[in-house]
Amino acid sequence: RFGTKELQAELSVKRKTSITTPPVALEVKAGDEAKFVCEVDHDPDLELTILWLKNGIALKPGSRINMAVPGTLLIKDSMASDSALYTCLASTPRDEASAQANLAVLDVPDPPVNVELADQNPTSVTIMW
């Protein structure tokens, strides 16, 4: 009835994934390059994956979108439609961390439509659209 039992266990503690340098908000002119950098600290024993999202939707590399350098998102020849909220999502099999930054692409406005002239006189006119 009496006796001894032994039990052995191993505890493995992993470092938490964290964003050490989050991307910063950018304002660029249309046609210019936009570059976001997201530096991450994670446990070296765990595989790290970094995804970039635009307004919550995962980005895919393309002719203007480059993510070849881990943690870096490069948007070439930016256009107004690139204006959005970008998220750096860093994940390991154990946890994840994220950070966000806005991109504003400044471009000339579209020409006005349905232009009307009012209050015309020799020195001024009111233009409405």
Phi and psi in radians as a Rosetta constraint file:
Dihedral C 1 N 2 CA 2 C 2 CIRCULARHARMONIC -1.724 0.35
Dihedral N 2 CA 2 C 2 N 3 CIRCULARHARMONIC 2.623 0.35
Dihedral C 2 N 3 CA 3 C 3 CIRCULARHARMONIC 3.085 0.35
Dihedral N 3 CA 3 C 3 N 4 CIRCULARHARMONIC -2.920 0.35
Dihedral C 3 N 4 CA 4 C 4 CIRCULARHARMONIC -2.207 0.35
Dihedral N 4 CA 4 C 4 N 5 CIRCULARHARMONIC 2.622 0.35
Dihedral C 4 N 5 CA 5 C 5 CIRCULARHARMONIC -2.302 0.35
Dihedral N 5 CA 5 C 5 N 6 CIRCULARHARMONIC 2.535 0.35
Dihedral C 5 N 6 CA 6 C 6 CIRCULARHARMONIC -2.076 0.35
Dihedral N 6 CA 6 C 6 N 7 CIRCULARHARMONIC 2.554 0.35
Dihedral C 6 N 7 CA 7 C 7 CIRCULARHARMONIC -2.452 0.35
Dihedral N 7 CA 7 C 7 N 8 CIRCULARHARMONIC 2.371 0.35
Dihedral C 7 N 8 CA 8 C 8 CIRCULARHARMONIC -2.097 0.35
Dihedral N 8 CA 8 C 8 N 9 CIRCULARHARMONIC 2.498 0.35
Dihedral C 8 N 9 CA 9 C 9 CIRCULARHARMONIC -2.472 0.35
Dihedral N 9 CA 9 C 9 N 10 CIRCULARHARMONIC 2.688 0.35
Dihedral C 9 N 10 CA 10 C 10 CIRCULARHARMONIC -2.143 0.35
Dihedral N 10 CA 10 C 10 N 11 CIRCULARHARMONIC 2.282 0.35
Dihedral C 10 N 11 CA 11 C 11 CIRCULARHARMONIC -1.896 0.35
Dihedral N 11 CA 11 C 11 N 12 CIRCULARHARMONIC 2.193 0.35
Dihedral C 11 N 12 CA 12 C 12 CIRCULARHARMONIC -1.989 0.35
Dihedral N 12 CA 12 C 12 N 13 CIRCULARHARMONIC 2.072 0.35
Dihedral C 12 N 13 CA 13 C 13 CIRCULARHARMONIC -1.782 0.35
Dihedral N 13 CA 13 C 13 N 14 CIRCULARHARMONIC 2.222 0.35
Dihedral C 13 N 14 CA 14 C 14 CIRCULARHARMONIC -1.921 0.35
Dihedral N 14 CA 14 C 14 N 15 CIRCULARHARMONIC 2.560 0.35
Dihedral C 14 N 15 CA 15 C 15 CIRCULARHARMONIC -1.291 0.35
Dihedral N 15 CA 15 C 15 N 16 CIRCULARHARMONIC 2.433 0.35
Dihedral C 15 N 16 CA 16 C 16 CIRCULARHARMONIC -1.217 0.35
Dihedral N 16 CA 16 C 16 N 17 CIRCULARHARMONIC 2.451 0.35
Dihedral C 16 N 17 CA 17 C 17 CIRCULARHARMONIC -1.322 0.35
Dihedral N 17 CA 17 C 17 N 18 CIRCULARHARMONIC 2.296 0.35
Dihedral C 17 N 18 CA 18 C 18 CIRCULARHARMONIC -2.555 0.35
Dihedral N 18 CA 18 C 18 N 19 CIRCULARHARMONIC 2.652 0.35
Dihedral C 18 N 19 CA 19 C 19 CIRCULARHARMONIC -1.530 0.35
Dihedral N 19 CA 19 C 19 N 20 CIRCULARHARMONIC 1.997 0.35
Dihedral C 19 N 20 CA 20 C 20 CIRCULARHARMONIC -1.545 0.35
Dihedral N 20 CA 20 C 20 N 21 CIRCULARHARMONIC -0.563 0.35
Dihedral C 20 N 21 CA 21 C 21 CIRCULARHARMONIC -2.311 0.35
Dihedral N 21 CA 21 C 21 N 22 CIRCULARHARMONIC 1.785 0.35
Dihedral C 21 N 22 CA 22 C 22 CIRCULARHARMONIC -1.334 0.35
Dihedral N 22 CA 22 C 22 N 23 CIRCULARHARMONIC 2.761 0.35
Dihedral C 22 N 23 CA 23 C 23 CIRCULARHARMONIC -1.139 0.35
Dihedral N 23 CA 23 C 23 N 24 CIRCULARHARMONIC 2.646 0.35
Dihedral C 23 N 24 CA 24 C 24 CIRCULARHARMONIC -1.948 0.35
Dihedral N 24 CA 24 C 24 N 25 CIRCULARHARMONIC 2.648 0.35
Dihedral C 24 N 25 CA 25 C 25 CIRCULARHARMONIC -1.046 0.35
Dihedral N 25 CA 25 C 25 N 26 CIRCULARHARMONIC 2.460 0.35
Dihedral C 25 N 26 CA 26 C 26 CIRCULARHARMONIC -2.196 0.35
Dihedral N 26 CA 26 C 26 N 27 CIRCULARHARMONIC 2.592 0.35
Dihedral C 26 N 27 CA 27 C 27 CIRCULARHARMONIC -2.305 0.35
Dihedral N 27 CA 27 C 27 N 28 CIRCULARHARMONIC 2.010 0.35
Dihedral C 27 N 28 CA 28 C 28 CIRCULARHARMONIC -2.240 0.35
Dihedral N 28 CA 28 C 28 N 29 CIRCULARHARMONIC 2.758 0.35
Dihedral C 28 N 29 CA 29 C 29 CIRCULARHARMONIC -1.406 0.35
Dihedral N 29 CA 29 C 29 N 30 CIRCULARHARMONIC 2.569 0.35
Dihedral C 29 N 30 CA 30 C 30 CIRCULARHARMONIC -0.946 0.35
Dihedral N 30 CA 30 C 30 N 31 CIRCULARHARMONIC 2.371 0.35
Dihedral C 30 N 31 CA 31 C 31 CIRCULARHARMONIC 1.659 0.35
Dihedral N 31 CA 31 C 31 N 32 CIRCULARHARMONIC -0.346 0.35
Dihedral C 31 N 32 CA 32 C 32 CIRCULARHARMONIC -1.442 0.35
Dihedral N 32 CA 32 C 32 N 33 CIRCULARHARMONIC 2.979 0.35
Dihedral C 32 N 33 CA 33 C 33 CIRCULARHARMONIC -1.599 0.35
Dihedral N 33 CA 33 C 33 N 34 CIRCULARHARMONIC 2.430 0.35
Dihedral C 33 N 34 CA 34 C 34 CIRCULARHARMONIC -2.016 0.35
Dihedral N 34 CA 34 C 34 N 35 CIRCULARHARMONIC 2.302 0.35
Dihedral C 34 N 35 CA 35 C 35 CIRCULARHARMONIC -2.305 0.35
Dihedral N 35 CA 35 C 35 N 36 CIRCULARHARMONIC 2.091 0.35
Dihedral C 35 N 36 CA 36 C 36 CIRCULARHARMONIC -1.835 0.35
Dihedral N 36 CA 36 C 36 N 37 CIRCULARHARMONIC 2.420 0.35
Dihedral C 36 N 37 CA 37 C 37 CIRCULARHARMONIC -2.160 0.35
Dihedral N 37 CA 37 C 37 N 38 CIRCULARHARMONIC 2.358 0.35
Dihedral C 37 N 38 CA 38 C 38 CIRCULARHARMONIC -2.350 0.35
Dihedral N 38 CA 38 C 38 N 39 CIRCULARHARMONIC 1.865 0.35
Dihedral C 38 N 39 CA 39 C 39 CIRCULARHARMONIC -1.671 0.35
Dihedral N 39 CA 39 C 39 N 40 CIRCULARHARMONIC 2.395 0.35
Dihedral C 39 N 40 CA 40 C 40 CIRCULARHARMONIC -2.209 0.35
Dihedral N 40 CA 40 C 40 N 41 CIRCULARHARMONIC 2.455 0.35
Dihedral C 40 N 41 CA 41 C 41 CIRCULARHARMONIC -1.918 0.35
Dihedral N 41 CA 41 C 41 N 42 CIRCULARHARMONIC 2.316 0.35
Dihedral C 41 N 42 CA 42 C 42 CIRCULARHARMONIC -2.642 0.35
Dihedral N 42 CA 42 C 42 N 43 CIRCULARHARMONIC 2.923 0.35
Dihedral C 42 N 43 CA 43 C 43 CIRCULARHARMONIC -1.212 0.35
Dihedral N 43 CA 43 C 43 N 44 CIRCULARHARMONIC 2.188 0.35
Dihedral C 43 N 44 CA 44 C 44 CIRCULARHARMONIC -1.155 0.35
Dihedral N 44 CA 44 C 44 N 45 CIRCULARHARMONIC -0.287 0.35
Dihedral C 44 N 45 CA 45 C 45 CIRCULARHARMONIC -1.408 0.35
Dihedral N 45 CA 45 C 45 N 46 CIRCULARHARMONIC -0.167 0.35
Dihedral C 45 N 46 CA 46 C 46 CIRCULARHARMONIC -1.928 0.35
Dihedral N 46 CA 46 C 46 N 47 CIRCULARHARMONIC 2.467 0.35
Dihedral C 46 N 47 CA 47 C 47 CIRCULARHARMONIC -1.266 0.35
Dihedral N 47 CA 47 C 47 N 48 CIRCULARHARMONIC 2.290 0.35
Dihedral C 47 N 48 CA 48 C 48 CIRCULARHARMONIC -1.808 0.35
Dihedral N 48 CA 48 C 48 N 49 CIRCULARHARMONIC 2.356 0.35
Dihedral C 48 N 49 CA 49 C 49 CIRCULARHARMONIC -2.154 0.35
Dihedral N 49 CA 49 C 49 N 50 CIRCULARHARMONIC 2.294 0.35
Dihedral C 49 N 50 CA 50 C 50 CIRCULARHARMONIC -2.047 0.35
Dihedral N 50 CA 50 C 50 N 51 CIRCULARHARMONIC 2.129 0.35
Dihedral C 50 N 51 CA 51 C 51 CIRCULARHARMONIC -1.991 0.35
Dihedral N 51 CA 51 C 51 N 52 CIRCULARHARMONIC 2.615 0.35
Dihedral C 51 N 52 CA 52 C 52 CIRCULARHARMONIC -1.988 0.35
Dihedral N 52 CA 52 C 52 N 53 CIRCULARHARMONIC 2.375 0.35
Dihedral C 52 N 53 CA 53 C 53 CIRCULARHARMONIC -2.108 0.35
Dihedral N 53 CA 53 C 53 N 54 CIRCULARHARMONIC 2.540 0.35
Dihedral C 53 N 54 CA 54 C 54 CIRCULARHARMONIC -2.010 0.35
Dihedral N 54 CA 54 C 54 N 55 CIRCULARHARMONIC 2.010 0.35
Dihedral C 54 N 55 CA 55 C 55 CIRCULARHARMONIC 0.877 0.35
Dihedral N 55 CA 55 C 55 N 56 CIRCULARHARMONIC 0.700 0.35
Dihedral C 55 N 56 CA 56 C 56 CIRCULARHARMONIC 1.497 0.35
Dihedral N 56 CA 56 C 56 N 57 CIRCULARHARMONIC -0.007 0.35
Dihedral C 56 N 57 CA 57 C 57 CIRCULARHARMONIC -1.950 0.35
Dihedral N 57 CA 57 C 57 N 58 CIRCULARHARMONIC 2.283 0.35
Dihedral C 57 N 58 CA 58 C 58 CIRCULARHARMONIC -1.041 0.35
Dihedral N 58 CA 58 C 58 N 59 CIRCULARHARMONIC 2.347 0.35
Dihedral C 58 N 59 CA 59 C 59 CIRCULARHARMONIC -1.503 0.35
Dihedral N 59 CA 59 C 59 N 60 CIRCULARHARMONIC 2.624 0.35
Dihedral C 59 N 60 CA 60 C 60 CIRCULARHARMONIC -2.097 0.35
Dihedral N 60 CA 60 C 60 N 61 CIRCULARHARMONIC 2.492 0.35
Dihedral C 60 N 61 CA 61 C 61 CIRCULARHARMONIC -1.076 0.35
Dihedral N 61 CA 61 C 61 N 62 CIRCULARHARMONIC 2.595 0.35
Dihedral C 61 N 62 CA 62 C 62 CIRCULARHARMONIC -2.765 0.35
Dihedral N 62 CA 62 C 62 N 63 CIRCULARHARMONIC -2.868 0.35
Dihedral C 62 N 63 CA 63 C 63 CIRCULARHARMONIC -1.134 0.35
Dihedral N 63 CA 63 C 63 N 64 CIRCULARHARMONIC -0.529 0.35
Dihedral C 63 N 64 CA 64 C 64 CIRCULARHARMONIC -1.855 0.35
Dihedral N 64 CA 64 C 64 N 65 CIRCULARHARMONIC -0.281 0.35
Dihedral C 64 N 65 CA 65 C 65 CIRCULARHARMONIC -1.875 0.35
Dihedral N 65 CA 65 C 65 N 66 CIRCULARHARMONIC 2.077 0.35
Dihedral C 65 N 66 CA 66 C 66 CIRCULARHARMONIC -2.179 0.35
Dihedral N 66 CA 66 C 66 N 67 CIRCULARHARMONIC 2.221 0.35
Dihedral C 66 N 67 CA 67 C 67 CIRCULARHARMONIC -2.258 0.35
Dihedral N 67 CA 67 C 67 N 68 CIRCULARHARMONIC 0.505 0.35
Dihedral C 67 N 68 CA 68 C 68 CIRCULARHARMONIC -1.126 0.35
Dihedral N 68 CA 68 C 68 N 69 CIRCULARHARMONIC -0.591 0.35
Dihedral C 68 N 69 CA 69 C 69 CIRCULARHARMONIC -1.579 0.35
Dihedral N 69 CA 69 C 69 N 70 CIRCULARHARMONIC 2.096 0.35
Dihedral C 69 N 70 CA 70 C 70 CIRCULARHARMONIC -0.945 0.35
Dihedral N 70 CA 70 C 70 N 71 CIRCULARHARMONIC 2.281 0.35
Dihedral C 70 N 71 CA 71 C 71 CIRCULARHARMONIC 1.487 0.35
Dihedral N 71 CA 71 C 71 N 72 CIRCULARHARMONIC 0.028 0.35
Dihedral C 71 N 72 CA 72 C 72 CIRCULARHARMONIC -2.124 0.35
Dihedral N 72 CA 72 C 72 N 73 CIRCULARHARMONIC 2.313 0.35
Dihedral C 72 N 73 CA 73 C 73 CIRCULARHARMONIC -2.044 0.35
Dihedral N 73 CA 73 C 73 N 74 CIRCULARHARMONIC 2.132 0.35
Dihedral C 73 N 74 CA 74 C 74 CIRCULARHARMONIC -2.058 0.35
Dihedral N 74 CA 74 C 74 N 75 CIRCULARHARMONIC 2.135 0.35
Dihedral C 74 N 75 CA 75 C 75 CIRCULARHARMONIC -1.962 0.35
Dihedral N 75 CA 75 C 75 N 76 CIRCULARHARMONIC 1.975 0.35
Dihedral C 75 N 76 CA 76 C 76 CIRCULARHARMONIC -1.579 0.35
Dihedral N 76 CA 76 C 76 N 77 CIRCULARHARMONIC 2.661 0.35
Dihedral C 76 N 77 CA 77 C 77 CIRCULARHARMONIC 0.833 0.35
Dihedral N 77 CA 77 C 77 N 78 CIRCULARHARMONIC 0.974 0.35
Dihedral C 77 N 78 CA 78 C 78 CIRCULARHARMONIC -1.025 0.35
Dihedral N 78 CA 78 C 78 N 79 CIRCULARHARMONIC 2.613 0.35
Dihedral C 78 N 79 CA 79 C 79 CIRCULARHARMONIC -2.383 0.35
Dihedral N 79 CA 79 C 79 N 80 CIRCULARHARMONIC 2.902 0.35
Dihedral C 79 N 80 CA 80 C 80 CIRCULARHARMONIC -0.935 0.35
Dihedral N 80 CA 80 C 80 N 81 CIRCULARHARMONIC -0.633 0.35
Dihedral C 80 N 81 CA 81 C 81 CIRCULARHARMONIC -1.183 0.35
Dihedral N 81 CA 81 C 81 N 82 CIRCULARHARMONIC -0.199 0.35
Dihedral C 81 N 82 CA 82 C 82 CIRCULARHARMONIC -1.410 0.35
Dihedral N 82 CA 82 C 82 N 83 CIRCULARHARMONIC -0.243 0.35
Dihedral C 82 N 83 CA 83 C 83 CIRCULARHARMONIC -1.073 0.35
Dihedral N 83 CA 83 C 83 N 84 CIRCULARHARMONIC 2.131 0.35
Dihedral C 83 N 84 CA 84 C 84 CIRCULARHARMONIC -3.048 0.35
Dihedral N 84 CA 84 C 84 N 85 CIRCULARHARMONIC 3.115 0.35
Dihedral C 84 N 85 CA 85 C 85 CIRCULARHARMONIC -1.693 0.35
Dihedral N 85 CA 85 C 85 N 86 CIRCULARHARMONIC 2.102 0.35
Dihedral C 85 N 86 CA 86 C 86 CIRCULARHARMONIC -1.840 0.35
Dihedral N 86 CA 86 C 86 N 87 CIRCULARHARMONIC 2.432 0.35
Dihedral C 86 N 87 CA 87 C 87 CIRCULARHARMONIC -2.142 0.35
Dihedral N 87 CA 87 C 87 N 88 CIRCULARHARMONIC 2.301 0.35
Dihedral C 87 N 88 CA 88 C 88 CIRCULARHARMONIC -1.680 0.35
Dihedral N 88 CA 88 C 88 N 89 CIRCULARHARMONIC 2.066 0.35
Dihedral C 88 N 89 CA 89 C 89 CIRCULARHARMONIC -2.015 0.35
Dihedral N 89 CA 89 C 89 N 90 CIRCULARHARMONIC 1.929 0.35
Dihedral C 89 N 90 CA 90 C 90 CIRCULARHARMONIC -1.827 0.35
Dihedral N 90 CA 90 C 90 N 91 CIRCULARHARMONIC 2.178 0.35
Dihedral C 90 N 91 CA 91 C 91 CIRCULARHARMONIC -2.402 0.35
Dihedral N 91 CA 91 C 91 N 92 CIRCULARHARMONIC 2.611 0.35
Dihedral C 91 N 92 CA 92 C 92 CIRCULARHARMONIC -2.174 0.35
Dihedral N 92 CA 92 C 92 N 93 CIRCULARHARMONIC 3.034 0.35
Dihedral C 92 N 93 CA 93 C 93 CIRCULARHARMONIC -1.063 0.35
Dihedral N 93 CA 93 C 93 N 94 CIRCULARHARMONIC -0.286 0.35
Dihedral C 93 N 94 CA 94 C 94 CIRCULARHARMONIC -1.755 0.35
Dihedral N 94 CA 94 C 94 N 95 CIRCULARHARMONIC -0.581 0.35
Dihedral C 94 N 95 CA 95 C 95 CIRCULARHARMONIC -2.801 0.35
Dihedral N 95 CA 95 C 95 N 96 CIRCULARHARMONIC -3.095 0.35
Dihedral C 95 N 96 CA 96 C 96 CIRCULARHARMONIC -2.636 0.35
Dihedral N 96 CA 96 C 96 N 97 CIRCULARHARMONIC 2.840 0.35
Dihedral C 96 N 97 CA 97 C 97 CIRCULARHARMONIC -2.528 0.35
Dihedral N 97 CA 97 C 97 N 98 CIRCULARHARMONIC 2.647 0.35
Dihedral C 97 N 98 CA 98 C 98 CIRCULARHARMONIC -2.530 0.35
Dihedral N 98 CA 98 C 98 N 99 CIRCULARHARMONIC 2.778 0.35
Dihedral C 98 N 99 CA 99 C 99 CIRCULARHARMONIC -2.605 0.35
Dihedral N 99 CA 99 C 99 N 100 CIRCULARHARMONIC 2.635 0.35
Dihedral C 99 N 100 CA 100 C 100 CIRCULARHARMONIC -2.220 0.35
Dihedral N 100 CA 100 C 100 N 101 CIRCULARHARMONIC 2.713 0.35
Dihedral C 100 N 101 CA 101 C 101 CIRCULARHARMONIC -2.671 0.35
Dihedral N 101 CA 101 C 101 N 102 CIRCULARHARMONIC 2.572 0.35
Dihedral C 101 N 102 CA 102 C 102 CIRCULARHARMONIC -1.573 0.35
Dihedral N 102 CA 102 C 102 N 103 CIRCULARHARMONIC 2.552 0.35
Dihedral C 102 N 103 CA 103 C 103 CIRCULARHARMONIC -2.074 0.35
Dihedral N 103 CA 103 C 103 N 104 CIRCULARHARMONIC 2.203 0.35
Dihedral C 103 N 104 CA 104 C 104 CIRCULARHARMONIC -2.031 0.35
Dihedral N 104 CA 104 C 104 N 105 CIRCULARHARMONIC 2.076 0.35
Dihedral C 104 N 105 CA 105 C 105 CIRCULARHARMONIC -1.784 0.35
Dihedral N 105 CA 105 C 105 N 106 CIRCULARHARMONIC 2.078 0.35
Dihedral C 105 N 106 CA 106 C 106 CIRCULARHARMONIC -1.590 0.35
Dihedral N 106 CA 106 C 106 N 107 CIRCULARHARMONIC 2.234 0.35
Dihedral C 106 N 107 CA 107 C 107 CIRCULARHARMONIC -2.454 0.35
Dihedral N 107 CA 107 C 107 N 108 CIRCULARHARMONIC 2.863 0.35
Dihedral C 107 N 108 CA 108 C 108 CIRCULARHARMONIC -1.189 0.35
Dihedral N 108 CA 108 C 108 N 109 CIRCULARHARMONIC 2.515 0.35
Dihedral C 108 N 109 CA 109 C 109 CIRCULARHARMONIC -1.228 0.35
Dihedral N 109 CA 109 C 109 N 110 CIRCULARHARMONIC 2.775 0.35
Dihedral C 109 N 110 CA 110 C 110 CIRCULARHARMONIC -1.167 0.35
Dihedral N 110 CA 110 C 110 N 111 CIRCULARHARMONIC 2.667 0.35
Dihedral C 110 N 111 CA 111 C 111 CIRCULARHARMONIC -1.140 0.35
Dihedral N 111 CA 111 C 111 N 112 CIRCULARHARMONIC 2.592 0.35
Dihedral C 111 N 112 CA 112 C 112 CIRCULARHARMONIC -1.171 0.35
Dihedral N 112 CA 112 C 112 N 113 CIRCULARHARMONIC 2.690 0.35
Dihedral C 112 N 113 CA 113 C 113 CIRCULARHARMONIC -2.114 0.35
Dihedral N 113 CA 113 C 113 N 114 CIRCULARHARMONIC 2.770 0.35
Dihedral C 113 N 114 CA 114 C 114 CIRCULARHARMONIC 0.957 0.35
Dihedral N 114 CA 114 C 114 N 115 CIRCULARHARMONIC 0.892 0.35
Dihedral C 114 N 115 CA 115 C 115 CIRCULARHARMONIC -1.310 0.35
Dihedral N 115 CA 115 C 115 N 116 CIRCULARHARMONIC 2.347 0.35
Dihedral C 115 N 116 CA 116 C 116 CIRCULARHARMONIC -2.239 0.35
Dihedral N 116 CA 116 C 116 N 117 CIRCULARHARMONIC 2.488 0.35
Dihedral C 116 N 117 CA 117 C 117 CIRCULARHARMONIC -1.801 0.35
Dihedral N 117 CA 117 C 117 N 118 CIRCULARHARMONIC 2.408 0.35
Dihedral C 117 N 118 CA 118 C 118 CIRCULARHARMONIC -2.500 0.35
Dihedral N 118 CA 118 C 118 N 119 CIRCULARHARMONIC 2.832 0.35
Dihedral C 118 N 119 CA 119 C 119 CIRCULARHARMONIC 0.860 0.35
Dihedral N 119 CA 119 C 119 N 120 CIRCULARHARMONIC 0.911 0.35
Dihedral C 119 N 120 CA 120 C 120 CIRCULARHARMONIC -1.391 0.35
Dihedral N 120 CA 120 C 120 N 121 CIRCULARHARMONIC 2.340 0.35
Dihedral C 120 N 121 CA 121 C 121 CIRCULARHARMONIC -2.541 0.35
Dihedral N 121 CA 121 C 121 N 122 CIRCULARHARMONIC 3.088 0.35
Dihedral C 121 N 122 CA 122 C 122 CIRCULARHARMONIC -1.056 0.35
Dihedral N 122 CA 122 C 122 N 123 CIRCULARHARMONIC -0.420 0.35
Dihedral C 122 N 123 CA 123 C 123 CIRCULARHARMONIC -2.015 0.35
Dihedral N 123 CA 123 C 123 N 124 CIRCULARHARMONIC -0.090 0.35
Dihedral C 123 N 124 CA 124 C 124 CIRCULARHARMONIC -2.770 0.35
Dihedral N 124 CA 124 C 124 N 125 CIRCULARHARMONIC 2.896 0.35
Dihedral C 124 N 125 CA 125 C 125 CIRCULARHARMONIC -2.657 0.35
Dihedral N 125 CA 125 C 125 N 126 CIRCULARHARMONIC 2.584 0.35
Dihedral C 125 N 126 CA 126 C 126 CIRCULARHARMONIC -1.785 0.35
Dihedral N 126 CA 126 C 126 N 127 CIRCULARHARMONIC 2.228 0.35
Dihedral C 126 N 127 CA 127 C 127 CIRCULARHARMONIC -1.933 0.35
Dihedral N 127 CA 127 C 127 N 128 CIRCULARHARMONIC 2.265 0.35
Dihedral C 127 N 128 CA 128 C 128 CIRCULARHARMONIC -2.181 0.35
Dihedral N 128 CA 128 C 128 N 129 CIRCULARHARMONIC 2.552 0.35
